Amino acid sequence: MHEWLERAHADLAAAVGDDPAGYTLAQADIDILLELARAAAHGSGERQNAPLATYLVGLAHGRHPSRNLGALADVAAGPGA
């Protein structure tokens, strides 16, 4: 998985003219996003909500990088997640 992600972040950075270092995911961030995906898929009963919820959290975090990724994921997952 990490090799594929490394290639994806390098390719995305190149496509938009950014430094690839800004697209690296720490293991803690990966864990947060995978847990959000699990909660979104199982909590809603709709698997397609998993990538959409993680995209929304990524969008919010990209627009507000000072906000904690885990806290944003918790908001997206909703109560009881």
DSSP file (Angstrom, degrees, kcal/mol; ACC not computed):
  #  RESIDUE AA STRUCTURE BP1 BP2  ACC     N-H-->O    O-->H-N    N-H-->O    O-->H-N    TCO  KAPPA ALPHA  PHI   PSI    X-CA   Y-CA   Z-CA
    1    1 A M     >        0   0    0      0, 0.0     4,-2.5     0, 0.0     5,-0.2   0.000 360.0 360.0 360.0 -42.4    0.0    0.0    0.0
    2    2 A H  H  >  +     0   0    0      1,-0.2     4,-2.8     2,-0.2     5,-0.2   0.882 360.0  53.3 -66.1 -36.9    2.8    2.5    0.9
    3    3 A E  H  > S+     0   0    0      2,-0.2     4,-2.0     1,-0.2    -1,-0.2   0.929 111.2  46.5 -62.2 -43.8    4.6    2.0   -2.4
    4    4 A W  H  > S+     0   0    0      1,-0.2     4,-2.5     2,-0.2    -2,-0.2   0.915 113.4  49.0 -63.6 -43.6    1.3    2.8   -4.3
    5    5 A L  H  X S+     0   0    0     -4,-2.5     4,-2.9     2,-0.2     5,-0.2   0.890 108.7  53.4 -64.4 -39.2    0.6    5.8   -2.1
    6    6 A E  H  X S+     0   0    0     -4,-2.8     4,-2.0     1,-0.2    -1,-0.2   0.916 111.6  45.4 -61.9 -42.3    4.2    7.1   -2.6
    7    7 A R  H  X S+     0   0    0     -4,-2.0     4,-2.5    -5,-0.2    -2,-0.2   0.907 113.1  51.1 -66.2 -41.3    3.7    6.9   -6.3
    8    8 A A  H  X S+     0   0    0     -4,-2.5     4,-2.6     1,-0.2     5,-0.2   0.919 111.0  46.6 -64.3 -43.9    0.3    8.6   -6.1
    9    9 A H  H  X S+     0   0    0     -4,-2.9     4,-2.2     1,-0.2    -1,-0.2   0.887 113.9  48.6 -69.6 -35.1    1.5   11.5   -4.0
   10   10 A A  H  X S+     0   0    0     -4,-2.0     4,-2.2    -5,-0.2    -2,-0.2   0.916 113.7  46.7 -66.8 -42.2    4.5   12.1   -6.3
   11   11 A D  H  X S+     0   0    0     -4,-2.5     4,-2.3     2,-0.2    -2,-0.2   0.900 113.1  48.7 -67.1 -41.2    2.3   11.9   -9.4
   12   12 A L  H  X S+     0   0    0     -4,-2.6     4,-1.5     2,-0.2     6,-0.2   0.928 111.6  49.4 -64.2 -44.7   -0.3   14.3   -7.9
   13   13 A A  H  X>S+     0   0    0     -4,-2.2     5,-2.8    -5,-0.2     4,-0.8   0.921 112.4  47.9 -61.0 -43.5    2.4   16.8   -6.8
   14   14 A A  H ><5S+     0   0    0     -4,-2.2     3,-0.5     1,-0.2    -1,-0.2   0.892 107.0  57.3 -63.8 -39.5    4.0   16.7  -10.2
   15   15 A A  H 3<5S+     0   0    0     -4,-2.3    -1,-0.2     1,-0.2    -2,-0.2   0.814 117.5  32.5 -63.7 -30.3    0.6   17.2  -11.9
   16   16 A V  H 3<5S-     0   0    0     -4,-1.5    -1,-0.2    -3,-0.3    -2,-0.2   0.387 113.8-110.7-108.8   2.7   -0.1   20.4  -10.0
   17   17 A G  T <<5S+     0   0    0     -4,-0.8    -3,-0.2    -3,-0.5     2,-0.2   0.803  70.3 136.0  76.9  30.0    3.5   21.6   -9.8
   18   18 A D      < -     0   0    0     -5,-2.8    -1,-0.2    -6,-0.2    -2,-0.1  -0.617  64.5 -93.0-104.9 166.5    3.9   21.1   -6.0
   19   19 A D    >   -     0   0    0     -2,-0.2     3,-1.8     1,-0.1     4,-0.2  -0.667  31.6-137.0 -74.0 126.2    6.7   19.7   -3.9
   20   20 A P  G >  S+     0   0    0      0, 0.0     3,-2.1     0, 0.0     4,-0.2   0.763  97.8  73.6 -58.1 -25.1    5.9   16.0   -3.3
   21   21 A A  G >  S+     0   0    0      1,-0.3     3,-1.0     2,-0.2   -11,-0.0   0.800  87.9  61.8 -60.5 -27.4    6.9   16.3    0.4
   22   22 A G  G <  S+     0   0    0     -3,-1.8    -1,-0.3     1,-0.2    -3,-0.0   0.533 101.4  53.2 -75.4  -4.8    3.6   18.2    1.0
   23   23 A Y  G <  S+     0   0    0     -3,-2.1     2,-0.3    -4,-0.2    -1,-0.2   0.309  78.5 118.9-111.9   6.7    1.7   15.1   -0.1
   24   24 A T    <   -     0   0    0     -3,-1.0     2,-0.5    -4,-0.2   -18,-0.0  -0.559  53.9-144.6 -77.2 135.7    3.3   12.5    2.2
   25   25 A L        -     0   0    0     -2,-0.3     2,-0.1     4,-0.0    -2,-0.1  -0.885   8.8-138.1-101.9 127.0    0.9   10.8    4.7
   26   26 A A     >  -     0   0    0     -2,-0.5     4,-2.3     1,-0.1     3,-0.4  -0.461  27.5-111.6 -73.4 155.0    2.2   10.0    8.1
   27   27 A Q  H  > S+     0   0    0      1,-0.2     4,-2.6     2,-0.2     5,-0.2   0.875 119.3  56.3 -57.3 -37.6    1.2    6.6    9.5
   28   28 A A  H  > S+     0   0    0      1,-0.2     4,-2.0     2,-0.2    -1,-0.2   0.894 107.8  47.8 -62.2 -39.2   -1.0    8.3   12.1
   29   29 A D  H  > S+     0   0    0     -3,-0.4     4,-2.6     2,-0.2     5,-0.2   0.895 110.1  52.2 -68.2 -40.0   -2.9   10.2    9.3
   30   30 A I  H  X S+     0   0    0     -4,-2.3     4,-2.7     1,-0.2     5,-0.2   0.935 109.9  49.3 -59.1 -46.2   -3.3    6.9    7.4
   31   31 A D  H  X S+     0   0    0     -4,-2.6     4,-2.2     1,-0.2    -2,-0.2   0.902 111.1  49.7 -60.9 -42.4   -4.7    5.3   10.5
   32   32 A I  H  X S+     0   0    0     -4,-2.0     4,-2.3     2,-0.2    -1,-0.2   0.934 113.5  45.5 -61.6 -47.3   -7.2    8.2   11.1
   33   33 A L  H  X S+     0   0    0     -4,-2.6     4,-2.4     1,-0.2    -2,-0.2   0.874 112.4  50.2 -68.8 -37.4   -8.4    8.2    7.5
   34   34 A L  H  X S+     0   0    0     -4,-2.7     4,-2.3    -5,-0.2    -1,-0.2   0.890 111.1  49.5 -67.3 -37.5   -8.8    4.4    7.4
   35   35 A E  H  X S+     0   0    0     -4,-2.2     4,-2.7    -5,-0.2    -2,-0.2   0.903 110.8  50.1 -66.3 -40.3  -10.8    4.5   10.6
   36   36 A L  H  X S+     0   0    0     -4,-2.3     4,-2.9     2,-0.2     5,-0.2   0.928 109.9  50.7 -61.3 -44.3  -13.0    7.2    9.2
   37   37 A A  H  X S+     0   0    0     -4,-2.4     4,-2.4     2,-0.2     5,-0.2   0.911 111.4  48.3 -60.1 -42.5  -13.5    5.2    6.0
   38   38 A R  H  X S+     0   0    0     -4,-2.3     4,-2.7     2,-0.2     5,-0.4   0.936 113.5  46.7 -62.5 -46.6  -14.5    2.1    8.2
   39   39 A A  H  X S+     0   0    0     -4,-2.7     4,-2.5     1,-0.2     5,-0.4   0.900 113.2  49.2 -63.7 -40.9  -16.9    4.2   10.3
   40   40 A A  H  X S+     0   0    0     -4,-2.9     4,-1.3    -5,-0.2     6,-0.5   0.916 115.2  43.3 -65.7 -42.9  -18.4    5.9    7.2
   41   41 A A  H  X S+     0   0    0     -4,-2.4     4,-1.1    -5,-0.2     5,-0.3   0.942 124.4  33.2 -69.2 -47.4  -19.0    2.6    5.4
   42   42 A H  H  < S+     0   0    0     -4,-2.7    -2,-0.2    -5,-0.2    -3,-0.2   0.873 118.2  51.7 -80.1 -37.4  -20.3    0.6    8.4
   43   43 A G  H  < S+     0   0    0     -4,-2.5    -3,-0.2    -5,-0.4    -1,-0.2   0.842 120.3  33.8 -69.0 -32.8  -22.1    3.4   10.1
   44   44 A S  H  < S-     0   0    0     -4,-1.3    -1,-0.2    -5,-0.4    -2,-0.2   0.652  99.8-129.7 -95.4 -17.3  -24.0    4.5    7.1
   45   45 A G  S  < S+     0   0    0     -4,-1.1     2,-0.5    -5,-0.2    -3,-0.2   0.548  79.1 104.4  78.2   5.9  -24.4    1.0    5.6
   46   46 A E    >   -     0   0    0     -6,-0.5     3,-1.6    -5,-0.3     4,-0.3  -0.953  56.8-161.3-125.1 111.1  -23.2    2.4    2.3
   47   47 A R  T >  S+     0   0    0     -2,-0.5     3,-1.8     1,-0.3    -1,-0.1   0.817  88.0  67.3 -61.1 -31.5  -19.6    1.6    1.3
   48   48 A Q  T 3> S+     0   0    0      1,-0.3     4,-1.0     2,-0.2    -1,-0.3   0.687  87.1  69.8 -66.8 -14.9  -19.4    4.4   -1.2
   49   49 A N  H <> S+     0   0    0     -3,-1.6     4,-2.7     1,-0.2    -1,-0.3   0.729  84.6  72.9 -71.2 -20.4  -19.5    6.9    1.7
   50   50 A A  H <> S+     0   0    0     -3,-1.8     4,-2.0    -4,-0.3     5,-0.2   0.967 102.4  35.3 -62.0 -56.5  -16.0    5.8    2.8
   51   51 A P  H  > S+     0   0    0      0, 0.0     4,-2.0     0, 0.0    -1,-0.2   0.859 118.5  53.3 -68.6 -30.5  -14.0    7.5    0.0
   52   52 A L  H  X S+     0   0    0     -4,-1.0     4,-2.3     2,-0.2    -2,-0.2   0.910 109.3  47.5 -69.5 -40.7  -16.4   10.5   -0.1
   53   53 A A  H  X S+     0   0    0     -4,-2.7     4,-2.2     2,-0.2    -1,-0.2   0.913 112.6  48.9 -65.7 -42.4  -16.1   11.1    3.7
   54   54 A T  H  X S+     0   0    0     -4,-2.0     4,-2.4    -5,-0.2    -1,-0.2   0.873 110.2  52.2 -67.0 -34.7  -12.3   10.9    3.5
   55   55 A Y  H  X S+     0   0    0     -4,-2.0     4,-2.7     2,-0.2    -2,-0.2   0.935 109.0  49.9 -62.8 -45.6  -12.3   13.3    0.6
   56   56 A L  H  X S+     0   0    0     -4,-2.3     4,-2.5     1,-0.2    -2,-0.2   0.902 111.6  47.7 -61.2 -41.7  -14.4   15.8    2.5
   57   57 A V  H  X S+     0   0    0     -4,-2.2     4,-2.7     2,-0.2    -1,-0.2   0.912 112.2  49.9 -65.9 -41.4  -12.1   15.6    5.5
   58   58 A G  H  X S+     0   0    0     -4,-2.4     4,-2.5     2,-0.2    -2,-0.2   0.892 110.6  50.2 -62.3 -39.5   -9.1   16.0    3.2
   59   59 A L  H  X S+     0   0    0     -4,-2.7     4,-1.9     2,-0.2    -2,-0.2   0.934 112.4  46.3 -63.2 -47.0  -10.7   19.0    1.6
   60   60 A A  H  X S+     0   0    0     -4,-2.5     4,-1.6     1,-0.2    -2,-0.2   0.909 114.5  47.8 -62.3 -42.5  -11.5   20.6    5.0
   61   61 A H  H  < S+     0   0    0     -4,-2.7    -1,-0.2     1,-0.2    -2,-0.2   0.877 110.2  52.2 -68.7 -37.1   -7.9   19.9    6.2
   62   62 A G  H  < S+     0   0    0     -4,-2.5    -1,-0.2     1,-0.2    -2,-0.2   0.864 113.9  43.2 -65.1 -35.6   -6.4   21.3    3.1
   63   63 A R  H  < S+     0   0    0     -4,-1.9    -1,-0.2     1,-0.3    -2,-0.2   0.746 129.1  28.4 -80.4 -24.3   -8.4   24.5    3.4
   64   64 A H    ><  +     0   0    0     -4,-1.6     3,-2.3    -5,-0.2    -1,-0.3  -0.578  69.3 169.5-135.4  69.2   -7.7   24.7    7.2
   65   65 A P  T 3  S+     0   0    0      0, 0.0     4,-0.1     0, 0.0    -1,-0.1   0.665  73.3  66.0 -63.2 -16.8   -4.3   23.0    7.7
   66   66 A S  T 3  S+     0   0    0     -3,-0.1     2,-0.2     2,-0.1    -5,-0.1   0.672  83.3  94.3 -77.9 -14.1   -4.1   24.2   11.3
   67   67 A R  S <  S-     0   0    0     -3,-2.3     2,-0.3    -6,-0.2    -3,-0.1  -0.544  89.4-104.9 -78.1 144.1   -7.1   22.1   12.2
   68   68 A N     >  -     0   0    0     -2,-0.2     4,-2.2     1,-0.1     5,-0.2  -0.511  19.5-143.1 -71.7 127.9   -6.4   18.6   13.6
   69   69 A L  H  > S+     0   0    0     -2,-0.3     4,-2.5     1,-0.2     5,-0.2   0.902 100.5  51.6 -59.3 -43.2   -7.0   15.9   11.1
   70   70 A G  H  > S+     0   0    0      1,-0.2     4,-2.3     2,-0.2    -1,-0.2   0.894 109.0  50.1 -62.4 -40.4   -8.3   13.5   13.8
   71   71 A A  H  > S+     0   0    0      2,-0.2     4,-2.0     1,-0.2    -1,-0.2   0.901 111.2  48.6 -65.4 -40.2  -10.8   16.1   15.1
   72   72 A L  H  X S+     0   0    0     -4,-2.2     4,-2.3     2,-0.2    -2,-0.2   0.899 110.8  51.3 -65.7 -39.4  -12.1   16.7   11.6
   73   73 A A  H  X S+     0   0    0     -4,-2.5     4,-2.4     1,-0.2    -2,-0.2   0.895 107.8  52.8 -63.4 -39.7  -12.4   13.0   11.0
   74   74 A D  H  X S+     0   0    0     -4,-2.3     4,-1.4     2,-0.2    -1,-0.2   0.901 108.5  49.9 -61.9 -41.1  -14.4   12.7   14.3
   75   75 A V  H  < S+     0   0    0     -4,-2.0     3,-0.3     1,-0.2    -2,-0.2   0.934 112.9  46.5 -61.8 -45.7  -16.8   15.5   13.1
   76   76 A A  H  < S+     0   0    0     -4,-2.3    -2,-0.2     1,-0.2    -1,-0.2   0.865 109.2  54.2 -66.1 -36.0  -17.3   13.7    9.8
   77   77 A A  H  < S-     0   0    0     -4,-2.4    -1,-0.2    -5,-0.2    -2,-0.2   0.790 103.0-148.7 -69.9 -26.8  -17.9   10.3   11.4
   78   78 A G    ><  -     0   0    0     -4,-1.4     3,-1.4    -3,-0.3    -1,-0.1  -0.120  36.4 -24.8  84.7 175.7  -20.6   11.8   13.6
   79   79 A P  T 3  S+     0   0    0      0, 0.0    -4,-0.0     0, 0.0    -5,-0.0  -0.290 126.9  16.3 -63.9 142.1  -21.7   10.9   17.1
   80   80 A G  T 3         0   0    0      1,-0.1    -2,-0.1    -2,-0.0    -3,-0.0   0.527 360.0 360.0  78.5   5.4  -21.0    7.4   18.3
   81   81 A A    <         0   0    0     -3,-1.4    -1,-0.1    -7,-0.2    -3,-0.1   0.498 360.0 360.0 -80.3 360.0  -18.5    6.6   15.6
